[in-house]
Amino acid sequence: HGKLPDISDIINEEVVRFVEYISPTPEEHQMRTWVIERLQRVLDSMKMIDIAPKAKCFGSFNTRLYLPTSDIDMTVMLYDKGTTNVSARYQTKEGIRRYLYTLAKELKNAGFCTRCEVIAHARVPIIKTKENITGIAVDISINADSGLGSAAVQRSFSEHVYPYSLRAIVLVIKQFLSQRSMNEVYTGGMGSYAITLLAVSFLQMHPRVRSGGLDIAKNLGVFLIEFFELYGKRFNYDQICISVRENGRYLDKRQKGMHNMGQPYLLSIEDPCDITNDVTKGTFGINRIKQTFGGAYDLINNAVFAYHQT
């Protein structure tokens, strides 16, 4: 009767294989690039006299942290021709809304999509649509260049600070939340940027990562279980604000001015690009997310226990 393989190796192997399976192929990435180029061609055909519109991508496309089902997050920057100054006409909510309706009509006329939904009264007004040929969902905002900074932050963490391991954890958590429809901010879920910062903070604050005593890439399964345990069972949502600056720390939510009297249970994550911005203030479904994380921890933990009994 041989020794059973170590459970942490088995879970690690599963994570590695899942990440390989879910990662975009070069063809899938090319297809998405083509959708962006197609949108740019529609923008160019609009022939605005003194405006140069430029489609820019942020969100998970830029960071390659997207799932096959992920939508493409884009913003259309409306520059005064020949400059990189955002046109004053499109800096007001009203100007932006008008432009969104015009663009939605043009996208349909050009055959880019069959239907366009303009969500005009969101905090960041957007068009939600699907490109006709690839079927890829696209979210388009106007002049929302703050998203470009957050993409750069995510890239530096996933490519330089925690190469491979951060990407693996983020993709698993994204898929986990996506299957439960908890990954759209406007329905109270957790967006890509927030998931990435949550995972970064987990690694930053992890004692064995801090001491350099653990090779993250060989222990992804264990880290995943501990991620579920921390945010599902142990984390003090009411008092702590997460910060990933300066190698990571926990701040006092009240001192930070991010404590919401009506909803003290909300998760707070300081935006490293704008420290007055709380990335997860819109994630009003955090209690459900927390319960699901806790449930996942119990499930895996029980399976580990059962495995050791065999």
Residue pairs with C-beta under 8 A, 6 or more apart in sequence:
4 307
4 310
7 304
7 307
7 308
8 219
8 221
8 222
9 221
10 221
10 307
11 220
11 221
11 222
11 224
11 225
11 300
11 304
12 218
12 219
12 220
12 221
12 222
13 221
14 221
15 168
15 172
15 220
15 221
15 224
16 168
16 220
18 171
18 172
18 175
19 167
19 168
19 171
19 172
22 67
22 68
22 171
22 175
23 64
23 171
24 32
24 64
24 66
24 68
28 68
29 64
31 134
31 136
32 61
32 72
32 134
32 136
34 134
35 72
35 131
35 134
35 136
35 138
36 55
36 57
36 61
36 72
36 74
38 112
38 131
39 55
39 74
39 107
39 112
39 131
39 138
39 140
40 54
40 55
41 110
42 106
42 107
42 110
42 112
43 53
43 54
43 55
43 76
43 103
44 53
45 106
45 110
46 53
46 102
46 103
46 106
50 80
50 81
50 87
51 78
51 79
51 80
51 81
51 87
51 89
51 90
52 78
52 79
52 80
52 81
52 82
53 76
53 77
53 78
53 79
54 76
54 77
54 79
55 74
55 75
55 76
56 74
56 75
56 76
56 77
56 145
56 148
57 72
57 73
57 74
57 151
58 73
58 74
58 75
58 147
58 148
58 150
58 151
59 66
59 72
59 73
59 74
59 139
59 147
59 151
59 192
59 193
60 66
60 67
60 70
60 73
60 174
60 192
61 70
61 72
61 73
62 151
62 154
62 155
63 151
63 154
63 155
63 158
63 192
63 196
64 158
64 167
65 154
65 158
65 167
65 170
65 171
65 174
65 192
65 196
66 192
67 171
67 174
67 175
67 178
69 178
70 174
70 192
71 136
71 137
71 138
71 139
72 136
72 137
72 138
72 139
73 139
73 141
73 147
74 138
74 139
74 140
74 141
75 140
75 141
75 142
75 143
75 144
75 145
75 147
75 148
76 103
76 140
76 141
76 142
76 143
77 86
77 143
77 145
78 86
78 87
78 89
78 90
78 99
78 142
78 143
79 85
79 86
79 87
80 86
80 87
86 143
86 145
89 95
90 96
90 99
90 142
90 143
91 143
93 125
96 125
96 142
96 143
97 118
97 120
97 125
99 142
100 118
100 120
100 125
100 126
100 127
100 140
100 142
101 118
101 120
103 127
103 140
104 116
104 118
104 127
104 129
105 116
107 113
107 116
107 127
107 129
108 114
108 115
108 116
111 132
112 129
112 131
112 132
113 129
113 130
113 131
113 132
113 138
114 130
114 132
115 129
115 130
116 127
116 128
116 129
117 127
117 128
117 129
118 125
118 126
118 127
119 125
119 126
119 127
119 128
119 186
122 186
123 282
124 141
124 144
125 141
125 142
126 139
126 140
126 141
127 138
127 139
127 140
128 137
128 138
128 139
129 137
129 138
129 140
130 136
130 137
130 138
131 138
141 147
146 273
146 274
149 273
149 274
150 193
150 271
150 273
153 272
153 273
154 192
154 193
154 196
157 166
157 196
157 200
157 244
158 166
158 167
158 170
158 196
161 200
162 200
162 203
162 216
164 217
165 203
165 216
165 217
165 220
165 223
166 196
166 199
166 200
166 203
168 220
169 199
169 202
169 203
169 220
169 223
169 224
169 227
170 192
170 195
170 196
170 199
172 224
173 195
173 198
173 199
173 227
174 183
174 192
174 195
176 292
176 296
177 183
177 189
177 190
177 195
177 289
177 292
180 292
181 187
181 189
182 188
182 189
182 190
182 285
182 288
182 289
182 292
183 189
183 190
183 191
183 192
183 195
184 191
185 191
185 194
185 282
185 283
186 282
187 285
188 282
188 283
188 284
188 285
188 286
188 288
189 283
189 285
189 289
190 198
190 280
190 283
190 286
190 289
191 279
191 283
193 279
194 267
194 269
194 279
194 280
194 283
197 242
197 244
197 269
197 272
197 279
198 231
198 242
198 267
198 269
199 227
200 244
200 248
201 242
201 243
201 244
201 248
201 269
202 223
202 226
202 227
202 230
202 231
203 209
203 216
203 223
204 210
204 244
204 247
204 248
205 248
205 249
205 250
206 223
206 226
208 214
209 216
216 223
224 300
225 297
225 300
225 301
225 304
227 293
228 293
228 294
228 296
228 297
228 300
229 297
231 290
231 293
232 290
232 291
232 292
232 293
232 294
232 295
232 296
232 297
233 293
233 294
233 297
235 290
237 265
237 266
237 267
237 286
237 290
238 253
238 264
238 265
239 252
239 253
239 254
240 250
240 251
240 252
240 253
240 268
241 250
241 251
241 252
241 253
241 256
241 258
241 268
241 269
241 270
241 278
242 250
242 251
242 267
242 268
242 269
242 270
243 249
243 250
243 251
243 269
243 270
243 272
243 275
244 270
244 272
245 270
245 272
245 275
251 270
253 259
253 268
256 268
256 270
258 268
258 270
258 278
258 281
259 268
260 266
260 281
263 284
265 286
265 287
266 280
266 281
266 283
266 284
266 286
267 280
267 283
267 286
268 278
268 280
268 281
269 278
269 279
269 280
270 277
270 278
270 279
271 277
271 278
271 279
280 286
283 289
